[in-house]
Amino acid sequence: MGSSQALALWVVITHLLSLGGGFVSCAKPSFWPNSATHDDAGCLSWRVMVEANNARGWRTVPAPCVGYVKAYMTRGQYGRDLDSVMEQIAAAADGLDAWIFDIDDTCLSNLLYYQAKRFGAYDPMAFKKWASQGACPGIPPVLGLFAALQDKGFKVFLLSGRDEETLGSCTSQNLESEGFSGYERLMMRTPEYRGQSSSLFKSAMRKQLVDEGYRIRGNLGDQWSDLQGENVGDRVFKIPNPMYFVP
């Protein structure tokens, strides 16, 4: 079983266990909630599909599941699921052992932005305005892992699809203000990578690190496109995000 398959299986098992009893139901499963599906069970099935990367190319949270996603993100389960991911990570390190962290909804949360939009479709201009304020809250379990890895001697690289020219300064300030300091390098999208998919862009950045001699021991992101492609690392960790999809 490959690392991506094993991770997908782990995600599904984690969410099944969180139910305290699984998917036992007399009703026919509804994996894509429609106008007739208003129950949490149908929305949980949809969320598991999202986290296991079985729901491809979705752009917005299905209307019947907006309330469910809001509750998941704000009432404790999201935090518990994050903690579960963080607890799986431990290793020794030397000067060339590296970890890669995504930024948006990995290090910094955009929950307030998406909640205000009722988890609607991605709007590049509106998001840029939000991100330029440099007010994205840090995500505590990820900050804890970030600090622990640094203490163990890992080099931590932050890799983001944000545009470097327009958001570079405010992003670095936002990270600093939320406690993400002392990282090895902040890598963002430069003009030559504009229009390229996240997977291809991040693969190219990881290749640069490998060519410099770094060994990528771990890779942490909220999107599968953070964790796919070339040089993904020895272990990849998908943290929850049912708010949006980045191809």
C-alpha positions as CSV (number, residue, x, y, z in Angstrom):
1,M,0.0,0.0,0.0
2,G,1.5,3.4,-1.0
3,S,1.7,6.3,1.4
4,S,-1.2,8.2,-0.2
5,Q,-3.4,5.1,0.0
6,A,-2.4,4.5,3.6
7,L,-3.1,8.1,4.5
8,A,-6.5,8.0,2.9
9,L,-7.4,4.8,4.8
10,W,-6.2,6.4,8.0
11,V,-8.4,9.5,7.4
12,V,-11.5,7.3,6.8
13,I,-10.9,5.2,9.9
14,T,-10.4,8.3,12.0
15,H,-13.7,9.7,11.0
16,L,-15.5,6.4,11.3
17,L,-14.2,6.1,14.9
18,S,-15.3,9.7,15.7
19,L,-18.9,8.5,15.1
20,G,-18.7,6.0,17.9
21,G,-20.4,3.4,15.9
22,G,-19.7,3.8,12.2
23,F,-22.1,4.3,9.3
24,V,-24.8,1.8,10.4
25,S,-28.1,3.1,9.1
26,C,-31.3,1.8,7.5
27,A,-31.3,4.7,5.0
28,K,-29.6,4.5,1.7
29,P,-26.2,6.4,2.0
30,S,-26.2,9.8,0.3
31,F,-22.6,10.6,-0.6
32,W,-23.4,13.8,-2.4
33,P,-26.0,15.7,-0.4
34,N,-28.8,17.1,-2.5
35,S,-31.8,19.3,-1.7
36,A,-33.5,16.3,0.0
37,T,-30.5,15.6,2.3
38,H,-30.4,17.7,5.5
39,D,-29.1,15.3,8.1
40,D,-25.6,15.3,9.5
41,A,-25.0,11.7,8.5
42,G,-25.2,12.6,4.8
43,C,-22.9,15.6,5.3
44,L,-20.4,13.5,7.3
45,S,-20.3,11.0,4.4
46,W,-19.5,13.9,2.1
47,R,-16.8,15.2,4.4
48,V,-15.1,11.8,4.6
49,M,-15.1,11.8,0.7
50,V,-13.5,15.2,0.7
51,E,-10.7,14.2,3.2
52,A,-10.0,10.9,1.4
53,N,-9.7,12.8,-1.9
54,N,-12.6,10.9,-3.4
55,A,-14.6,14.1,-4.1
56,R,-12.8,15.6,-7.0
57,G,-13.1,19.1,-8.3
58,W,-15.7,20.4,-5.9
59,R,-15.9,24.2,-5.6
60,T,-18.3,25.0,-2.8
61,V,-19.8,23.3,0.3
62,P,-23.2,21.8,-0.7
63,A,-25.9,24.1,0.5
64,P,-27.5,21.5,2.9
65,C,-24.1,21.1,4.6
66,V,-23.2,24.7,5.3
67,G,-24.5,24.5,8.8
68,Y,-22.7,21.1,9.3
69,V,-19.4,22.5,8.1
70,K,-19.7,25.6,10.4
71,A,-20.5,23.4,13.4
72,Y,-17.5,21.0,12.5
73,M,-15.1,23.9,12.2
74,T,-16.3,25.9,15.3
75,R,-17.5,23.4,17.9
76,G,-14.4,21.4,18.7
77,Q,-14.3,18.4,16.3
78,Y,-11.9,20.2,13.9
79,G,-9.5,20.9,16.7
80,R,-9.7,17.3,18.0
81,D,-9.0,16.0,14.5
82,L,-6.0,18.3,14.1
83,D,-4.6,17.1,17.4
84,S,-4.9,13.5,16.2
85,V,-2.8,14.3,13.1
86,M,-0.2,16.1,15.2
87,E,0.2,13.2,17.6
88,Q,1.3,10.9,14.7
89,I,4.5,12.9,14.1
90,A,7.8,12.2,15.8
91,A,11.3,11.8,14.5
92,A,15.0,12.5,15.1
93,A,16.8,15.0,12.8
94,D,20.1,16.3,11.6
95,G,21.0,19.5,9.7
96,L,19.5,18.4,6.4
97,D,16.3,16.8,7.6
98,A,13.4,19.1,6.5
99,W,9.7,19.5,7.0
100,I,7.4,21.4,4.7
101,F,4.3,23.2,5.9
102,D,1.6,24.7,3.8
103,I,0.3,28.1,5.1
104,D,-3.4,28.7,4.4
105,D,-5.6,26.6,6.7
106,T,-2.5,24.8,7.8
107,C,-0.5,27.4,9.7
108,L,-3.0,30.3,9.4
109,S,-6.7,29.9,9.5
110,N,-9.1,31.5,7.0
111,L,-12.2,30.3,8.8
112,L,-13.4,33.8,9.6
113,Y,-13.2,34.7,5.9
114,Y,-15.1,31.6,4.6
115,Q,-17.6,31.7,7.4
116,A,-18.5,35.3,6.4
117,K,-19.0,34.1,2.8
118,R,-21.1,31.2,4.0
119,F,-18.4,28.9,2.6
120,G,-19.1,30.1,-1.0
121,A,-16.9,29.8,-4.1
122,Y,-13.3,31.1,-4.0
123,D,-13.0,34.8,-5.0
124,P,-9.4,35.7,-5.8
125,M,-9.8,39.4,-5.3
126,A,-11.8,39.1,-2.1
127,F,-9.4,36.6,-0.7
128,K,-6.4,38.8,-1.5
129,K,-8.0,41.7,0.3
130,W,-8.6,39.5,3.3
131,A,-5.0,38.0,3.3
132,S,-3.4,41.5,2.9
133,Q,-4.8,42.5,6.3
134,G,-2.4,40.1,7.9
135,A,-5.0,39.1,10.4
136,C,-5.3,35.3,9.9
137,P,-5.3,33.5,13.2
138,G,-2.6,30.9,13.8
139,I,-3.7,27.3,14.3
140,P,-2.5,26.2,17.7
141,P,-1.9,22.4,17.1
142,V,0.2,23.2,14.0
143,L,2.1,25.9,15.9
144,G,2.9,23.3,18.5
145,L,4.2,20.9,15.9
146,F,6.2,23.7,14.2
147,A,8.0,24.5,17.5
148,A,8.6,20.8,18.4
149,L,10.2,20.1,15.0
150,Q,12.5,23.1,15.4
151,D,13.5,21.9,18.8
152,K,14.4,18.5,17.4
153,G,16.7,20.2,14.8
154,F,14.5,20.0,11.7
155,K,14.6,22.7,9.1
156,V,11.1,23.9,8.6
157,F,10.1,25.4,5.2
158,L,6.8,27.2,4.6
159,L,5.4,26.7,1.1
160,S,2.4,28.7,-0.1
161,G,0.6,29.3,-3.4
162,R,0.0,32.9,-2.3
163,D,1.5,35.5,-4.7
164,E,4.8,36.6,-3.4
165,E,4.8,40.1,-5.0
166,T,1.4,41.2,-3.5
167,L,1.2,39.1,-0.3
168,G,4.8,38.3,0.6
169,S,5.3,41.0,3.2
170,C,1.9,40.8,4.9
171,T,2.2,37.0,5.0
172,S,5.6,37.0,6.7
173,Q,4.3,39.6,9.2
174,N,1.1,37.6,9.8
175,L,3.2,34.4,10.5
176,E,5.5,36.2,12.8
177,S,2.7,37.8,14.8
178,E,1.1,34.3,15.3
179,G,4.3,32.7,16.5
180,F,5.6,31.1,13.3
181,S,9.1,32.4,13.5
182,G,12.6,31.0,13.0
183,Y,11.6,28.9,9.9
184,E,14.3,28.2,7.3
185,R,12.6,29.8,4.3
186,L,9.2,31.2,3.2
187,M,8.6,30.0,-0.4
188,M,5.7,31.6,-2.3
189,R,4.5,31.8,-5.9
190,T,6.6,34.0,-8.1
191,P,5.6,35.4,-11.5
192,E,7.0,32.5,-13.5
193,Y,4.7,30.1,-11.6
194,R,1.5,32.1,-12.0
195,G,-1.3,30.1,-13.6
196,Q,0.4,26.8,-12.7
197,S,-1.6,24.3,-10.7
198,S,-0.8,24.0,-7.0
199,S,0.5,20.5,-7.3
200,L,3.0,21.4,-10.1
201,F,4.2,24.6,-8.4
202,K,4.8,22.8,-5.1
203,S,6.5,19.9,-6.8
204,A,8.9,22.3,-8.4
205,M,9.6,24.0,-5.0
206,R,10.2,20.7,-3.3
207,K,12.6,19.6,-6.1
208,Q,14.6,22.7,-5.5
209,L,15.0,21.7,-1.8
210,V,16.0,18.2,-2.7
211,D,18.5,19.5,-5.2
212,E,20.0,21.6,-2.4
213,G,20.6,18.4,-0.4
214,Y,17.6,18.5,1.9
215,R,15.8,15.3,2.8
216,I,12.1,16.0,3.1
217,R,11.0,13.9,6.1
218,G,7.5,15.3,6.4
219,N,5.0,17.3,4.5
220,L,1.9,18.9,6.1
221,G,-1.0,20.5,4.3
222,D,-4.8,20.8,4.2
223,Q,-5.2,20.1,0.5
224,W,-4.3,17.0,-1.4
225,S,-2.5,19.2,-4.0
226,D,-0.1,20.1,-1.2
227,L,0.8,16.4,-0.8
228,Q,0.9,15.1,-4.4
229,G,3.4,15.2,-7.2
230,E,7.2,14.8,-7.0
231,N,9.3,14.7,-3.9
232,V,6.4,14.8,-1.5
233,G,8.5,13.5,1.5
234,D,8.8,10.4,3.6
235,R,5.5,11.0,5.3
236,V,2.6,13.2,4.3
237,F,-0.2,14.4,6.6
238,K,-3.5,15.7,5.4
239,I,-5.2,17.9,8.0
240,P,-8.9,18.5,7.7
241,N,-10.5,21.2,5.5
242,P,-14.1,20.8,4.3
243,M,-14.3,24.5,3.3
244,Y,-12.8,24.5,-0.2
245,F,-10.7,22.5,-2.7
246,V,-7.5,23.6,-4.5
247,P,-6.6,21.5,-7.6
